[in-house]
Amino acid sequence: MNLTRTSSSPHDAPGLLYAGFNQDFGCFAIGLDKGFRVYNCDPLIEQARNVETGDGGVALVEMLYRTNYLALVGGGRNPRYPPNKVVIWDSIKGKPVVELEYKSEVKNAKLRRERLTVVLANKVFVYHFSIHPQLLHTFETADNEKGLAAVSASQNHAVLVIPGQQRGHLKIIDLDSLDFSRPLSSTDDPYRSNLAHSGKLSCIALNHDGSKCATASDKGTLIRVFNTATATLLNELRRGMDRAEIFSIAFNQESTRLCVSSDKGTIHVFNLDPSVVTMCDHRPRGPTYGEVVINPSQSPSHFGLTHSGNRGSSLSFMKDLLPKYFSSEWSFAHAKIVTESRCIVAFGDQKNTILAICADGSCYKFYFDPRKGGECTRDTYERFLKAE
């Protein structure tokens, strides 16, 4: 979450420019107007920092799992590095080991053990990652000021997803097919493309092995999940009816659930697989969060969960006759950030928990009931960034 590219809030922690998880969501890094820090998520422990007086701002910190390598991009009022440069920092040596410079501002950078992806506003560069990176391929994209890109974390399946050249389209790229011994020509594009949304993409995420991709548009009302091998739609999930900016989307390790954060200060948890629903009989209950009630006196027998275990409309039984809204799948569980701060979210190591790292310098852990869903219970609240 690059805070320099989204609307500021009076609750924002002073000097905080960036926050992002590592590949397994066990750690997160923050960029500050004076350096960067790395934290363990649960328990919340500061593990490393590079904060020196007058050191300059860091607007992006991309971790490589829990290794000593980080990709840094300067930002803020006094950038530590030029914003058109990616610096690979070795935390053991305490210095840069690789520097790559471009003609325009770097919007994002993604790391795998053998691949480095650098995102500009209209181009994406993929390198063989080493002390001497070798360019493998360059991809053209639609305008991508947010630097949207997602890379699978699995060691066995390397997938990259970026915006396509048309608005609302995705490029799904098999990174394993990019062989540094034979760089591809422009006619060898190893990607599949599909239409994710009619509007401009605002957020994309991959599951661990890269087999599923989740997307949201700038409207922020629907989340769509695709099979990356076939580019077919698997799930369509409704966050809400009013426009919202989606800040982050994350799959759980098993790819059976999805969590989403937005500028509404609410975190939504969706089920993607019927097998996660322990209340198999789908016993009906009264109208709750996300359900549409036209006639409150209607028999409660019409209320309940959808096939995937998410909340549905009370009129979903008439979905063939009513607008598509009435057949929507709403979140199974939800949590609220008190200050409505921008946040990034992920599933925690502990079962049935979600973590939220917020722009106000706070860290939440919530517990959700895997059987009933509904409102999450706040388990912990801590501040990772305090006035010093």
SESESE-658581 format. One record per residue (C-alpha): x negated, y, z negated; residue in three letters. Coordinates in steps of 0.02 Angstrom, whole numbers, plus 50000, padded with zeros to 5 digits. Example, Ala and Ser with C-alpha at 12.3 -4.5 7.8 and 13.67 -1.06 7.14 Angstrom:
BEGIN
493854977549610Ala493164994749643Ser
# end
This chain:
BEGIN
500005000050000Met499115015450063Asn499835029549959Leu499105042650074Thr500335037450210Arg501955037450111Thr502925051050021Ser502195055749852Ser503165055049689Ser502995065049527Pro502725048349439His501155044049541Asp499565041249443Ala498325055249479Pro496945050149598Gly497715033449650Leu497595031549840Leu497835012849872Tyr498364996349792Ala498294979049870Gly498264960749819Phe496934948349871Asn497404933149977Gln498034922049834Asp498874936349738Phe497804932349585Gly496884948949593Cys497204966449656Phe496104981249702Ala496434999749694Ile495655014249788Gly495405030549695Leu494865048149736Asp493225042849654Lys492825024849702Gly493775008549677Phe494194995249547Arg494644976749549Val495814968449423Tyr496384950949378Asn498284950549384Cys498814939149242Asp498134942549115Pro497804960349171Leu495914962649156Ile494784974849246Glu493434964549332Gln492414977049431Ala492304995449468Arg491325007449572Asn491805024349505Val490495037849505Glu490685056649487Thr490825064549657Gly490785047549743Asp492245051349858Gly493935043849893Gly494325026049951Val496005024050042Ala495865005350076Leu495074990849980Val495294973850062Glu494664959249957Met494004942750024Leu494834930749901Tyr493754932349743Arg492084934149831Thr490854948649821Asn491374955949989Tyr492634970150009Leu493134980450161Ala493224999050119Leu493905013950214Val493695031650150Gly495155043350120Gly495905056850012Gly495345074950002Arg493515070349990Asn493275053550080Pro491835042650022Arg491605036750202Tyr492235044150366Pro494035038250394Pro493505031150564Asn492295018750485Lys492495001550402Val491184997550271Val490904979850207Ile490334981750027Trp489334968449934Asp489794970249750Ser488294959749696Ile487054970549788Lys488064986049749Gly487894993049925Lys488614992150102Pro488004977650210Val489024981150369Val489684997350444Glu490814998250598Leu491285015050673Glu492725019350792Tyr493345033950895Lys494895036250788Ser495495033550610Glu495505015850540Val497265011550482Lys496924994350405Asn495674980150390Ala495984961650355Lys494714948550302Leu494564929750320Arg492974920050287Arg492594919350473Glu493634933750543Arg493704952550521Leu495194962050592Thr495154980950609Val496754990450648Val496845007450733Leu498405016950784Ala498555008050953Asn497194994650952Lys496674979650850Val494894972850852Phe494514954950798Val492724950250753Tyr491764934950703His491404939950522Phe489564939750478Ser488164951750433Ile488114955550619His489964955250671Pro490304950050850Gln491834956950938Leu492954942750998Leu494474951851067His495384968451075Thr497284969251072Phe498384983951123Glu499874988151011Thr501305000251000Ala501035015550890Asp500515008350722Asn500185022950605Glu500495011750454Lys499154999450511Gly500324984550504Leu499424967750511Ala499524951250418Ala498294936750412Val498614919250344Ser497614914550188Ala497464895850221Ser495754889050266Gln496564876950389Asn497684888350493His497094905650548Ala498534916450610Val498584935250639Leu500204944950663Val500204962850728Ile501474974050817Pro501694970651003Gly501584983651139Gln503464986451137Gln504394993750989Arg505054980450870Gly504004966550949His502704955450863Leu501114947650926Lys500744930850845Ile498904926650872Ile497994910250843Asp496334916350772Leu495554899150787Asp495674900650976Ser494534915850973Leu492844907250992Asp491334918550965Phe490344907851086Ser491544913151226Arg492384930051200Pro494064930551287Leu494434941751434Ser495984952651437Ser496884939451541Thr496634926051406Asp497774933951275Asp498094919351153Pro499714925651078Tyr501564922851071Arg502724937751070Ser504494939751006Asn505754953350968Leu505874955250780Ala506954971150768His507714983850885Ser506914997750782Gly505105001250740Lys504244988650625Leu503864994950450Ser503224979550358Cys502594962050405Ile501974947350301Ala501384929450329Leu501554914350216Asn500004905150157His499754893750308Asp500384906150437Gly501874895650488Ser503154908950438Lys503184927750465Cys504344940250380Ala504734957350454Thr505684973250414Ala506074988350523Ser506025006750478Asp507885005450438Lys507464993650295Gly509144984950281Thr508694967750351Leu507234955850323Ile506964942850458Arg505914927050443Val505204918450597Phe504324902150638Asn502644907850708Thr502404892050813Ala504034894150909Thr504434912650876Ala506204907350825Thr507234915850690Leu507384905650529Leu508224917750407Asn509064934650411Glu509184942650239Leu510044958750187Arg509164970550067Arg510594983050069Gly511674994250178Met510795011050155Asp509145015250240Arg507575011450139Ala505695010750161Glu505024993250132Ile503324993650045Phe502914975150034Ser503534957550072Ile502774941749998Ala503104923050010Phe502864911249865Asn501554897549882Gln502834884649941Glu503644896850065Ser505334893249987Thr505614910849919Arg505274928749971Leu505124944749869Cys505314962349937Val505014979849866Ser505674996349931Ser505795014849890Asp507415011449796Lys506395005249647Gly507204987949661Thr506324971349692Ile507344958049782His507054939249776Val507784928549915Phe507894909649934Asn507324902850102Leu507614884350072Asp509164875750001Pro508044863649905Ser507594877149778Val509384878749720Val509614868049567Thr511464872149552Met511864860549696Cys513734860949677Asp513744879949705His515034882349570Arg515964898649600Pro515774913649487Arg516424931549484Gly515764945049601Pro513994950349559Thr512564960249636Tyr512634961149826Gly514344953349847Glu515694962849940Val517354963549850Val518844969749951Ile520194963749832Asn519564962149652Pro521084951749603Ser520624938649732Gln520374921249665Ser518574918549606Pro518524902049700Ser517914911749852His516364918249764Phe514724908849756Gly513064905649841Leu512654903250024Thr511904887250092His510144894050059Ser510584898849881Gly510744917649908Asn512234928349865Arg513544930550000Gly515094940650037Ser516744935349963Ser517404935650142Leu516024925150218Ser517314911650254Phe517994923850386Met516284927350462Lys516874922750637Asp518224936150631Leu517344950250536Leu515794960750575Pro514094952550547Lys513884961950381Tyr515134950150298Phe514074934750337Ser512484942550268Ser511394934050139Glu510994945449991Trp509604943149864Ser509704928849741Phe508844938949603Ala508314956949577His507254967649461Ala507164986449431Lys505644997549412Ile506085010349278Val505255025349364Thr505755019449540Glu503905020649586Ser503245013549748Arg502584996149715Cys501884980449796Ile502534963549739Val502024945249737Ala502514929149651Phe501504925749493Gly500484910549445Asp501764906349311Gln503304897849379Lys504804908949421Asn503874925349394Thr503554940349505Ile502204953749486Leu502354972149532Ala500884984149549Ile501565001949548Cys500985019049607Ala501215026049432Asp499775015049372Gly500865001649293Ser500974982749312Cys502574972949280Tyr502894954349264Lys504694948549281Phe505494931549254Tyr506964925849361Phe508154911849320Asp507924898949461Pro509684892249431Arg510734907749404Lys509714921549486Gly510434938749451Gly509484951949355Glu507684947449310Cys506994948549134Thr505494959749107Arg504134948949030Asp502684961249018Thr502304979449057Tyr500534986249056Glu499585001049125Arg498054997249232Phe497655015549263Leu497595027049112Lys497015044749088Ala495165044949046Glu
# end
